[in-house]
Amino acid sequence: MSEVLRAAEAALVMDDRIQAASRAAEPAFDPDATIVHASVGGSRSASRRPVAAIGRPTSDDAPDELVGRSLGQYRIDEHLGTGSMARVYKAWHLGLERASALKIIDPRLVARTPRARDQFWAEARAAAKLVHPHVVTIHNVGSDDGYDFIEMEYVPGSVSLRESFIKEGPFEPVRSARLIRQVLQALEAAHKAGMVHRDVKPANVMLTSEGNAKLVDFGLVQSRATVSRSGQTLAGTPTFMAPELFSGTSASPQSDIYAVGVMFYYLLTGRLPFSSDRISKLIRLHQNEPVPDVREVAPGTHALLAEILHRCLAKSPANRYASANELGEQLQLVIHHLRDTESLVRQSVEGLDCFVQGGRDTFRIMLPQPDDRMQEVMVEVNEGEPGSNDRFLSVFSVCGPADPAYFSYALALNSRLTYGSLSIRYVLGAPMFVMSRTFLRDRVRPQDLRDAVLEIGHRSDRIDMQMTRLDLY
């Protein structure tokens, strides 16, 4: 066992004894506990477990003493939650007249461990470098009346992914994949900025009222250069930590990707891929136990998702995805594959003046045209060649009967078309000229489909009018 591993276990065992003394009913190991900088020789800067309430009496029913007070430019209006080292409040910026989230570190923790303030400021500096829609923005830092705080973006109606999961249970695969992809977009921005998060887990992902993910808690973030130079530090939440970290290997984008894989597995199944109430056993599982097949726990899980999880949770960093962006692109393909055709069609025409009929993989869209004309546009999904996983989505509209008298006109028109093509297709047993465009079903975006429906409908109506002078199709 390496010196780093001994130090990690020693730090957690000591925390276990403290926890057991105060709350004997709790398990020996808290799976949500975050260890910080357990280093060679057994010294450590901190172990981040929930701290006592800031300025709060011992009774949970008593009012929070900070609510209603002012700190610097902020009026504290409401307690939002307790984190590892701090509490978060909804506050009002008196100068800018806007709502803020104020994260206030426990002054008793700072008094006991002065380095905790340095870590707190490091979080603010690291996160302030990232301006991204899926990262909670840092606006300011400050101190007043013995309190140190970080002003963050206030996200109305937000809850943590962990809280949402506890209330709802396992997430539907498309929703899980979409949220994980948003977290990956935030991580890609951090990695490109030269940072590794080191504590990716559901408790550190906030869900907005619209259901989008925002990555928070950059308290363990370090630059990749700093992590590489130190090399012998251990930080993170053990249930989400990559196996190489327990052997003293530096944190990397691939260790963040491993944590994402654990979180994804958890969202899909309601279970962790590796779990134990003893830290030493948990470490052995991460390092030696084969990656569990998610389909054994959730039999309906698609094979593509199982493959992604298996690669995310590979024991060797070299066998994981090369970047958060690469993994995000794979997830986007899975999202498209799992998304049913009806939701795709209805999302693509949202807000349009049209009428939609159909189900499964065939839909009829009636689009109004100028001069009170109407045009019917069909959307169909067809399987590719036998043995191929490809599916094709075809958007087409009938322009008129495939009368030989119109062949010259059709050929001349086809040579001038820059969007779609004019071809002959049998419709209800009769040969017809159709304007069409085809996409790979699992790669088409709603906006692409929307553009195709509008363009095909408009062009087909014009051709129909020129060929037949009627509004038949």
TINU-523254 format. One record per residue (C-alpha): residue number from 1; x, y, z. Coordinates in steps of 0.2 Angstrom, whole numbers, plus 5000, padded with zeros to 4 digits. Example, Ala and Ser with C-alpha at 12.3 -4.5 7.8 and 13.67 -1.06 7.14 Angstrom:
{1; {5062; 4978; 5039}}
{2; {5068; 4995; 5036}}
***
This chain:
{1; {5000; 5000; 5000}}
{2; {5007; 5017; 4995}}
{3; {5011; 5031; 5007}}
{4; {4997; 5041; 4999}}
{5; {4984; 5027; 5001}}
{6; {4990; 5025; 5020}}
{7; {4987; 5044; 5022}}
{8; {4970; 5044; 5014}}
{9; {4964; 5029; 5025}}
{10; {4972; 5037; 5041}}
{11; {4963; 5053; 5037}}
{12; {4946; 5045; 5034}}
{13; {4948; 5033; 5049}}
{14; {4951; 5047; 5060}}
{15; {4935; 5056; 5053}}
{16; {4925; 5040; 5056}}
{17; {4930; 5039; 5074}}
{18; {4925; 5057; 5076}}
{19; {4908; 5054; 5067}}
{20; {4905; 5038; 5077}}
{21; {4908; 5047; 5094}}
{22; {4895; 5060; 5090}}
{23; {4883; 5050; 5080}}
{24; {4885; 5032; 5084}}
{25; {4870; 5026; 5072}}
{26; {4879; 5032; 5057}}
{27; {4889; 5020; 5046}}
{28; {4908; 5019; 5047}}
{29; {4911; 5028; 5031}}
{30; {4901; 5043; 5024}}
{31; {4900; 5040; 5005}}
{32; {4897; 5059; 5002}}
{33; {4912; 5064; 5012}}
{34; {4925; 5074; 5002}}
{35; {4943; 5071; 5008}}
{36; {4955; 5085; 5004}}
{37; {4974; 5085; 5002}}
{38; {4978; 5069; 5011}}
{39; {4997; 5069; 5008}}
{40; {5012; 5058; 5011}}
{41; {5017; 5056; 5029}}
{42; {4999; 5057; 5035}}
{43; {4997; 5076; 5036}}
{44; {4982; 5083; 5028}}
{45; {4974; 5101; 5026}}
{46; {4956; 5096; 5029}}
{47; {4942; 5083; 5027}}
{48; {4927; 5091; 5020}}
{49; {4912; 5085; 5030}}
{50; {4897; 5096; 5034}}
{51; {4901; 5109; 5047}}
{52; {4891; 5116; 5061}}
{53; {4879; 5130; 5056}}
{54; {4886; 5147; 5054}}
{55; {4879; 5159; 5067}}
{56; {4865; 5146; 5070}}
{57; {4859; 5140; 5087}}
{58; {4861; 5122; 5091}}
{59; {4842; 5119; 5088}}
{60; {4838; 5117; 5070}}
{61; {4821; 5125; 5073}}
{62; {4829; 5141; 5079}}
{63; {4831; 5155; 5066}}
{64; {4847; 5158; 5057}}
{65; {4856; 5173; 5065}}
{66; {4863; 5179; 5049}}
{67; {4846; 5180; 5040}}
{68; {4841; 5198; 5040}}
{69; {4859; 5205; 5043}}
{70; {4870; 5214; 5031}}
{71; {4887; 5210; 5026}}
{72; {4897; 5222; 5016}}
{73; {4885; 5227; 5001}}
{74; {4874; 5212; 5004}}
{75; {4858; 5210; 5014}}
{76; {4855; 5191; 5019}}
{77; {4838; 5186; 5015}}
{78; {4837; 5167; 5016}}
{79; {4847; 5152; 5020}}
{80; {4848; 5140; 5005}}
{81; {4859; 5126; 5011}}
{82; {4874; 5119; 5020}}
{83; {4889; 5114; 5011}}
{84; {4906; 5105; 5016}}
{85; {4915; 5121; 5022}}
{86; {4901; 5134; 5021}}
{87; {4883; 5139; 5021}}
{88; {4874; 5147; 5006}}
{89; {4862; 5161; 5007}}
{90; {4851; 5171; 4996}}
{91; {4856; 5189; 4997}}
{92; {4852; 5206; 4990}}
{93; {4866; 5216; 4982}}
{94; {4861; 5233; 4989}}
{95; {4872; 5243; 4976}}
{96; {4867; 5234; 4961}}
{97; {4849; 5229; 4967}}
{98; {4850; 5211; 4961}}
{99; {4848; 5194; 4970}}
{100; {4864; 5185; 4973}}
{101; {4870; 5168; 4981}}
{102; {4882; 5172; 4995}}
{103; {4893; 5157; 5001}}
{104; {4900; 5161; 5018}}
{105; {4914; 5150; 5026}}
{106; {4912; 5145; 5044}}
{107; {4923; 5157; 5054}}
{108; {4926; 5143; 5067}}
{109; {4933; 5132; 5053}}
{110; {4944; 5146; 5048}}
{111; {4950; 5149; 5066}}
{112; {4954; 5130; 5068}}
{113; {4962; 5128; 5050}}
{114; {4968; 5145; 5043}}
{115; {4972; 5136; 5027}}
{116; {4954; 5133; 5024}}
{117; {4952; 5152; 5019}}
{118; {4965; 5150; 5006}}
{119; {4956; 5135; 4999}}
{120; {4940; 5145; 4999}}
{121; {4948; 5160; 4990}}
{122; {4956; 5147; 4978}}
{123; {4938; 5141; 4974}}
{124; {4933; 5158; 4969}}
{125; {4948; 5162; 4959}}
{126; {4947; 5146; 4949}}
{127; {4928; 5147; 4946}}
{128; {4929; 5166; 4941}}
{129; {4940; 5161; 4926}}
{130; {4925; 5151; 4919}}
{131; {4911; 5160; 4911}}
{132; {4900; 5146; 4904}}
{133; {4881; 5143; 4904}}
{134; {4883; 5127; 4913}}
{135; {4895; 5134; 4927}}
{136; {4888; 5145; 4941}}
{137; {4896; 5162; 4939}}
{138; {4907; 5170; 4952}}
{139; {4904; 5188; 4954}}
{140; {4914; 5194; 4969}}
{141; {4923; 5190; 4985}}
{142; {4924; 5199; 5002}}
{143; {4925; 5200; 5020}}
{144; {4915; 5209; 5034}}
{145; {4913; 5207; 5052}}
{146; {4923; 5192; 5053}}
{147; {4915; 5183; 5039}}
{148; {4923; 5178; 5022}}
{149; {4911; 5176; 5008}}
{150; {4910; 5173; 4989}}
{151; {4896; 5181; 4979}}
{152; {4889; 5169; 4966}}
{153; {4876; 5169; 4953}}
{154; {4859; 5166; 4960}}
{155; {4849; 5152; 4951}}
{156; {4831; 5154; 4955}}
{157; {4822; 5138; 4959}}
{158; {4837; 5127; 4958}}
{159; {4840; 5111; 4967}}
{160; {4855; 5100; 4967}}
{161; {4855; 5084; 4956}}
{162; {4857; 5074; 4972}}
{163; {4842; 5082; 4980}}
{164; {4832; 5079; 4964}}
{165; {4837; 5061; 4962}}
{166; {4832; 5057; 4980}}
{167; {4815; 5064; 4977}}
{168; {4812; 5056; 4959}}
{169; {4823; 5041; 4959}}
{170; {4833; 5035; 4943}}
{171; {4831; 5047; 4929}}
{172; {4825; 5042; 4911}}
{173; {4840; 5038; 4900}}
{174; {4838; 5053; 4888}}
{175; {4836; 5065; 4902}}
{176; {4851; 5058; 4911}}
{177; {4862; 5059; 4895}}
{178; {4857; 5077; 4892}}
{179; {4861; 5082; 4910}}
{180; {4878; 5073; 4909}}
{181; {4882; 5081; 4893}}
{182; {4879; 5098; 4900}}
{183; {4891; 5094; 4914}}
{184; {4904; 5088; 4901}}
{185; {4902; 5105; 4892}}
{186; {4906; 5114; 4909}}
{187; {4921; 5102; 4912}}
{188; {4928; 5104; 4894}}
{189; {4928; 5123; 4897}}
{190; {4937; 5120; 4914}}
{191; {4950; 5108; 4906}}
{192; {4953; 5119; 4892}}
{193; {4957; 5133; 4905}}
{194; {4970; 5121; 4912}}
{195; {4959; 5116; 4927}}
{196; {4954; 5099; 4934}}
{197; {4938; 5099; 4945}}
{198; {4942; 5084; 4956}}
{199; {4925; 5083; 4965}}
{200; {4912; 5079; 4951}}
{201; {4896; 5072; 4959}}
{202; {4877; 5074; 4960}}
{203; {4879; 5086; 4975}}
{204; {4890; 5098; 4965}}
{205; {4878; 5099; 4950}}
{206; {4863; 5111; 4952}}
{207; {4847; 5110; 4941}}
{208; {4839; 5126; 4936}}
{209; {4820; 5128; 4936}}
{210; {4821; 5124; 4917}}
{211; {4830; 5108; 4921}}
{212; {4847; 5112; 4915}}
{213; {4863; 5108; 4924}}
{214; {4876; 5120; 4932}}
{215; {4892; 5113; 4939}}
{216; {4896; 5121; 4956}}
{217; {4909; 5119; 4970}}
{218; {4926; 5122; 4963}}
{219; {4934; 5121; 4980}}
{220; {4945; 5107; 4975}}
{221; {4950; 5114; 4958}}
{222; {4968; 5115; 4954}}
{223; {4977; 5120; 4939}}
{224; {4984; 5104; 4929}}
{225; {5001; 5111; 4931}}
{226; {5000; 5113; 4950}}
{227; {4992; 5095; 4952}}
{228; {5006; 5088; 4941}}
{229; {5020; 5096; 4951}}
{230; {5012; 5091; 4968}}
{231; {5009; 5074; 4962}}
{232; {5006; 5066; 4979}}
{233; {4990; 5074; 4985}}
{234; {4973; 5066; 4986}}
{235; {4957; 5075; 4985}}
{236; {4939; 5071; 4980}}
{237; {4924; 5060; 4986}}
{238; {4930; 5042; 4987}}
{239; {4914; 5035; 4979}}
{240; {4917; 5045; 4963}}
{241; {4936; 5045; 4963}}
{242; {4946; 5036; 4949}}
{243; {4956; 5021; 4954}}
{244; {4973; 5029; 4949}}
{245; {4971; 5043; 4962}}
{246; {4972; 5031; 4976}}
{247; {4989; 5026; 4970}}
{248; {4996; 5044; 4970}}
{249; {4993; 5048; 4952}}
{250; {4989; 5066; 4948}}
{251; {4972; 5071; 4944}}
{252; {4968; 5073; 4926}}
{253; {4953; 5076; 4914}}
{254; {4952; 5057; 4913}}
{255; {4949; 5056; 4932}}
{256; {4935; 5069; 4930}}
{257; {4928; 5058; 4916}}
{258; {4928; 5043; 4928}}
{259; {4918; 5053; 4941}}
{260; {4906; 5058; 4927}}
{261; {4904; 5039; 4923}}
{262; {4900; 5035; 4941}}
{263; {4887; 5049; 4942}}
{264; {4879; 5043; 4925}}
{265; {4878; 5025; 4932}}
{266; {4870; 5032; 4948}}
{267; {4857; 5042; 4938}}
{268; {4852; 5027; 4927}}
{269; {4851; 5014; 4940}}
{270; {4850; 5022; 4958}}
{271; {4865; 5013; 4963}}
{272; {4884; 5016; 4963}}
{273; {4895; 5005; 4953}}
{274; {4906; 5002; 4968}}
{275; {4901; 5004; 4986}}
{276; {4906; 4999; 5003}}
{277; {4904; 5006; 5021}}
{278; {4923; 5004; 5023}}
{279; {4935; 5015; 5014}}
{280; {4949; 5001; 5011}}
{281; {4936; 4990; 5003}}
{282; {4929; 5004; 4992}}
{283; {4947; 5008; 4986}}
{284; {4950; 4990; 4981}}
{285; {4934; 4989; 4972}}
{286; {4938; 5004; 4962}}
{287; {4955; 4998; 4958}}
{288; {4952; 4979; 4955}}
{289; {4934; 4975; 4952}}
{290; {4928; 4973; 4934}}
{291; {4916; 4987; 4928}}
{292; {4898; 4981; 4932}}
{293; {4887; 4980; 4917}}
{294; {4873; 4993; 4919}}
{295; {4861; 4981; 4910}}
{296; {4862; 4969; 4924}}
{297; {4854; 4982; 4936}}
{298; {4844; 4991; 4923}}
{299; {4839; 4978; 4910}}
{300; {4831; 4991; 4898}}
{301; {4847; 5001; 4896}}
{302; {4853; 5003; 4878}}
{303; {4869; 4995; 4873}}
{304; {4876; 5011; 4867}}
{305; {4874; 5018; 4885}}
{306; {4882; 5002; 4892}}
{307; {4897; 5004; 4881}}
{308; {4899; 5023; 4885}}
{309; {4899; 5019; 4904}}
{310; {4911; 5004; 4902}}
{311; {4923; 5016; 4894}}
{312; {4921; 5030; 4906}}
{313; {4924; 5018; 4921}}
{314; {4940; 5010; 4913}}
{315; {4953; 5006; 4926}}
{316; {4967; 5014; 4915}}
{317; {4965; 5033; 4911}}
{318; {4972; 5029; 4894}}
{319; {4956; 5018; 4890}}
{320; {4944; 5032; 4894}}
{321; {4938; 5046; 4883}}
{322; {4952; 5057; 4877}}
{323; {4942; 5073; 4882}}
{324; {4925; 5078; 4890}}
{325; {4921; 5085; 4872}}
{326; {4923; 5068; 4864}}
{327; {4912; 5060; 4877}}
{328; {4899; 5073; 4875}}
{329; {4898; 5070; 4856}}
{330; {4895; 5052; 4859}}
{331; {4881; 5056; 4871}}
{332; {4874; 5068; 4859}}
{333; {4873; 5053; 4846}}
{334; {4865; 5042; 4860}}
{335; {4852; 5056; 4864}}
{336; {4847; 5057; 4846}}
{337; {4846; 5038; 4844}}
{338; {4835; 5036; 4860}}
{339; {4824; 5051; 4856}}
{340; {4808; 5045; 4848}}
{341; {4803; 5052; 4831}}
{342; {4787; 5060; 4837}}
{343; {4796; 5071; 4850}}
{344; {4809; 5075; 4837}}
{345; {4795; 5080; 4824}}
{346; {4785; 5090; 4837}}
{347; {4800; 5099; 4844}}
{348; {4805; 5104; 4826}}
{349; {4788; 5112; 4822}}
{350; {4785; 5120; 4838}}
{351; {4778; 5138; 4836}}
{352; {4774; 5135; 4817}}
{353; {4757; 5137; 4810}}
{354; {4754; 5119; 4805}}
{355; {4744; 5103; 4808}}
{356; {4753; 5087; 4813}}
{357; {4746; 5069; 4811}}
{358; {4754; 5052; 4813}}
{359; {4764; 5042; 4825}}
{360; {4779; 5030; 4828}}
{361; {4790; 5034; 4812}}
{362; {4778; 5041; 4800}}
{363; {4770; 5059; 4801}}
{364; {4760; 5071; 4790}}
{365; {4762; 5089; 4792}}
{366; {4750; 5101; 4784}}
{367; {4758; 5118; 4780}}
{368; {4749; 5134; 4775}}
{369; {4756; 5143; 4759}}
{370; {4753; 5159; 4751}}
{371; {4736; 5163; 4743}}
{372; {4727; 5151; 4755}}
{373; {4736; 5136; 4748}}
{374; {4741; 5121; 4758}}
{375; {4755; 5108; 4756}}
{376; {4757; 5091; 4764}}
{377; {4775; 5087; 4770}}
{378; {4778; 5069; 4775}}
{379; {4792; 5064; 4788}}
{380; {4797; 5045; 4788}}
{381; {4810; 5035; 4796}}
{382; {4817; 5020; 4787}}
{383; {4830; 5007; 4792}}
{384; {4847; 5006; 4783}}
{385; {4855; 4991; 4775}}
{386; {4853; 4974; 4784}}
{387; {4867; 4973; 4798}}
{388; {4869; 4992; 4798}}
{389; {4864; 5002; 4813}}
{390; {4860; 5017; 4802}}
{391; {4842; 5024; 4801}}
{392; {4837; 5037; 4789}}
{393; {4824; 5051; 4791}}
{394; {4816; 5057; 4774}}
{395; {4807; 5073; 4772}}
{396; {4797; 5074; 4756}}
{397; {4782; 5082; 4748}}
{398; {4772; 5077; 4732}}
{399; {4773; 5090; 4718}}
{400; {4762; 5081; 4705}}
{401; {4760; 5065; 4695}}
{402; {4775; 5058; 4686}}
{403; {4768; 5062; 4669}}
{404; {4781; 5059; 4655}}
{405; {4775; 5076; 4649}}
{406; {4784; 5084; 4664}}
{407; {4800; 5074; 4663}}
{408; {4810; 5088; 4654}}
{409; {4804; 5101; 4666}}
{410; {4809; 5090; 4681}}
{411; {4826; 5087; 4674}}
{412; {4829; 5105; 4671}}
{413; {4823; 5110; 4688}}
{414; {4834; 5097; 4696}}
{415; {4849; 5104; 4689}}
{416; {4845; 5121; 4697}}
{417; {4840; 5115; 4714}}
{418; {4852; 5119; 4728}}
{419; {4841; 5111; 4742}}
{420; {4834; 5094; 4741}}
{421; {4830; 5085; 4725}}
{422; {4816; 5081; 4713}}
{423; {4813; 5062; 4711}}
{424; {4800; 5049; 4707}}
{425; {4792; 5040; 4721}}
{426; {4777; 5028; 4722}}
{427; {4764; 5036; 4733}}
{428; {4748; 5026; 4736}}
{429; {4753; 5015; 4721}}
{430; {4755; 5029; 4709}}
{431; {4771; 5037; 4702}}
{432; {4773; 5054; 4708}}
{433; {4786; 5068; 4708}}
{434; {4792; 5072; 4725}}
{435; {4804; 5085; 4733}}
{436; {4814; 5077; 4746}}
{437; {4829; 5077; 4758}}
{438; {4836; 5063; 4768}}
{439; {4846; 5064; 4785}}
{440; {4854; 5051; 4796}}
{441; {4840; 5049; 4809}}
{442; {4851; 5048; 4824}}
{443; {4861; 5064; 4819}}
{444; {4848; 5076; 4813}}
{445; {4844; 5091; 4824}}
{446; {4827; 5098; 4827}}
{447; {4832; 5114; 4819}}
{448; {4838; 5104; 4803}}
{449; {4822; 5095; 4802}}
{450; {4812; 5112; 4804}}
{451; {4822; 5120; 4790}}
{452; {4819; 5105; 4779}}
{453; {4800; 5104; 4782}}
{454; {4798; 5123; 4778}}
{455; {4809; 5122; 4763}}
{456; {4802; 5106; 4756}}
{457; {4784; 5112; 4758}}
{458; {4787; 5129; 4750}}
{459; {4797; 5122; 4735}}
{460; {4785; 5108; 4732}}
{461; {4770; 5120; 4733}}
{462; {4778; 5131; 4719}}
{463; {4782; 5116; 4708}}
{464; {4764; 5109; 4711}}
{465; {4757; 5126; 4706}}
{466; {4768; 5127; 4690}}
{467; {4765; 5109; 4685}}
{468; {4746; 5106; 4688}}
{469; {4740; 5124; 4692}}
{470; {4730; 5116; 4706}}
{471; {4732; 5114; 4724}}
{472; {4731; 5095; 4725}}
{473; {4746; 5090; 4736}}
***
